[in-house]
Amino acid sequence: MGPRRIGIVGYGHLGKYLVEQVQTIPDLELAFVWNRTPEALEDQVDIKYILRDLEAFSERNADLIVEVAHPDITLNYGDKFLQKADYMIGSPTAMADIETERKLKAAANQHGLYVPCGALWGGQDIKKMADRGTLQALKITMKKPPQSLKLAEPLKSKNDAVTNEAVTLYDGPVRDLCPLAPNNVNTMAAAAVAAHSLGFDKTQGSIISDPSLTDWHIVQVDVWGPGNISEGTAFHCQTVRRNPAKIGQVTGSATYASFLSSVVRTVKDQVSIYVDIVHTDLNKRIE
């Protein structure tokens, strides 16, 4: 088998990192790079890799297409990608749209559909509990400085009004939050996919704008299992991840290496420990 060919959709900070790293890894080969603004690729990417028309993606014969651009890519192209290649969704907030999720599942009959763990800690354990029917509740709390949040209304106005004190901008179902913060809550979306017995409607998310966080993004995951939650006797696991990030960064720096690891393991280590998160009859995995 020859090198596995990787197509990258999006050339922001994460996309640029993946493009650089893929070209250094044995047995991987860059198939193409696409960006909404092609001028950003000039003088940055060898012209032979630049794909100017995303509709022509199939001409590049990618084995895996990796989206690191925007949820709209999955909405408009996800099912098309899956007809020709495996597909990794870097913006799983797209799956909060019920019709998009249905289309992806229907299309993933010959190629794999993957959600990388990103900043989510314990995704495999969440999935195992969902499989066994022992997962009762799941909540993901994200704390970021105001400048790192890219939000739609009404959350944008609430965030703009933050001054010196931390403010909870949203607390409720992840499905309703995803379209309001599509660039910031991919960790929550990945958790909702892993927690398939709860899904986007029962997985809870909280997003906190905290001006005191000058060096970190904080992700707290609370999982409840067997027992009585109301009486405080249920299994409860809480993890807190402090991800180094400069003011204004949407994605913490530690997430880059995690994402790359997901890409590498998806294409090179097919017998490693992956967890089916999308469709039980197919080989779909979360690292």
N, C-alpha and C positions, 0 to 999 in steps of 0.2 A: 504494500500500500504506500502511495506517495504521500507527500506532505498534506496535511489537512488545511484547506483554504478557508480563511476567515474574512468575512466582509464586515466592515465597521460603519454603522450609520450614526453619524454625529461626530463632531470634532471640537467639542468643548474641552475642558481640562481632563475629564476622564477619557474621552475619545482619543485625545492626543496621546495620553499615557498608554492606552491599549495599542495604538498604532505603533508606537515606538517599541513596546515590549514584545509584541507578536513577532516582529522582525528579528528578534534576538533569540527566539526559542526554537530549538531543533524540532523538526517535523511539523512546524507550523509555517504557513505561508500567507501573506496578505493577498486577498483577492481583490478588494476594492475599499475605497473610503469615500463616503458621501457626506456632504454637509449642506444644510439649507442655503448657506452663503458660500458658494464655491470659491470666492476670492480668498477666504480664510485658509484654503488649502495651498494656494500658490506660494511657491518658495518654501513650503513646509513639508509637502508630500511629493514624492516622485510622480511625475505626470502620468506614468503608466498605471498607477493605482487609482487615480482620481476618476470617480464615476459622477458625471454631471447630471444624468437623468436617472432617477431612482427606478423609474419604470423599466429600465434596461438591466436591472440587477441580475437577471437570470443568465445574461451573456457572460458573466464573470465566473460562473460555475463554483460558487462558494459552497462549502460543506456546512458552515455555520455562519449565520448572520446575527450580529450582535447590535442591538439598538441601545444607544446611549445619547439620545437626542431629546425626545418629547413623547408623551403618551399618544399624540396624534399619529405618530408613525405606525404604531400597532393598530390603531383604529382604521387607518387607511390601507396598510400594507401587510399586517400580520398574517392574515390567511393566505395572501399571495406568496409571502416568503415561505410558508410551510409547505407549499406545493412543490418547492424546489430544493429546500434545505432545512436543516435544523435551525431553530430560532430561539435566541436568548433575549428576554424582555428586560432591559435595564430600567424601564419605567413601568413597573407593574401596576401603578395606579390606573393604567388603561383598563385593567381587568375589573375595575369597579363598575364599569359600564356593562350591564347584563348582556346586551346584544353582542358586544365585542367578545366577552368571555365565551358565549355560545359559539360564535364563529370560529374562535381559536380552537376550541375543543373538537369541533366538527372537522376542521382542516388538519388537525394533528393525527393523521392516520398512517402516514408513512415516515414522517420526520418528527424529531423530538422537539418538544416545547419546554423551555427551561426558564426558571426564575432564579437568579443568583441570590445568595444570602445577603450580600452587601453588608449593611451595618446591623443586620438582625443576628442576635446571639441566641442559640438554642433552637433554631428552626427545625432541626431533625427531631428533637425531643417533643416539640409541639406537635409535629406531624404524627409521631408514634402515639401520642395520647389521643389525638383525633381518630386515628385508625382503630384504636381499642375502645373508643366510646367513653373514655375517662376524662376528657377535657371539658370542664364545666364553663370556664370563663377565661378570657385573655384581654389584657389591656397593655397598650404600648404608649408610653409618655415620652415625648421628645421636647427637649429644651435647647433653644438656640438663641443667639443674639438677634435683635430685630433686623439687622442688616443682612442676615443670612436667610431670611424668609422671603420667598417670592409667592405672593398670595393674591387671590381674587377677592372681590367684595363678597360679603361684608368684613372679611378678616383683614383685608389690607388696611382699611381705615382704623380698625382696632389696633393693628400693629403700629401704624404711623403715630398713634397717640401715646405709645409707650414712652415713658421718660426714664425714671430712675428705678422703678420697682418692677419685678417680674409680673406678667399678666398672662392668665390662661385665656388663650384666644378661642379655643374650641375644646369641647369634651363631649364625646358621643360616638355614634357608629362610624367606623372607618369609611363605609361606602359614601356617606355624605361629605366627608372631609376630603376625599381624594380629588374631586374636581375643583376644590377651593385652594388646594396646596399641592398641585401635581408634581412640582419639582422637589418638594421637601419631605413627603411622607411615603416614599417608596418602601422604606423599611416596614411601615405599617401594612402596606399592601402585600408585601411578601409574607408577613405574618398571617394575614387573613387568608391567603392562598394555602399556606401550610396548615392552618387551623380549619380545614375544609368542613368539619362538622359544625363550625360556627359561621364561617364565611365572612363576607364584608359587612353584613348587617348586624351580626352579634359580636364580632371583634370590635373592641372599643379603642378609641384613640384620643389622646390629649396632646395638644400642641401649646407650648408655653414660650412666650417671648421674654427672654431674660437678658437685660443689658449688662449684667455682671459677668456674663460668660464671654470673656475676651480671648480665650485660648482653646475652648472646648465646645463640642456638641455632645449632649448627654442623651442617651437612649436607655430608658428603663422599661423592662419587660416583666409583667406580672402574669403568672400562670396559675390557675386554680384547677385542681383535679378532684379525686374522690373525697367525699366527706360533706359536711354541712357548712356551706360558706357563711350563712347568716349567723351561725353559732360560733364561728371562728375555729371550727375543727376540721376544715378541709385542707387537703394538700395545697401548699402554696410555695411557689418558687419565684424569687425576685432576682433579676440580674440588672446591673447598672454598667453601661459601657460609656466611658469617657473617651471620645474620639477627638484627637487633636485637630483643630481647625482655626484658621485665621479669620478675623472679622470680615464678613462679607462672603465667605466661602459657603456654597450650598452643600457641598459634599466634604465630609471629613477626610483627612489624608489617609487614615488607616483603611478606609473603604476601598481605595484604589487597588491595593494588593489583594484584598479579599475578592474583589471582582475579577481580577486577572486569574486568580486561583480557580475560580469557578469556570472561566473560559477554558483554561488548560485542562482541567479534569474532565470537562464535558467532552472534549474532542480526543483526549489521549488515554483516559483511564476508565474505559467503559465498564469495568468489573469492580470499580471501587464503590465506596459506600455512598450511594445516592438515595434520596427519598422521593418516592412518587408523590407529587402534590397536585397534579392537574387531572389525571384520568386514570383510574385504577386498572384499566385494561391496556394501557399503553405505557411505554418506558419513558415517562416524564419525570424529571428529577429536580430537586433543589439540593444544592451542595451543603 
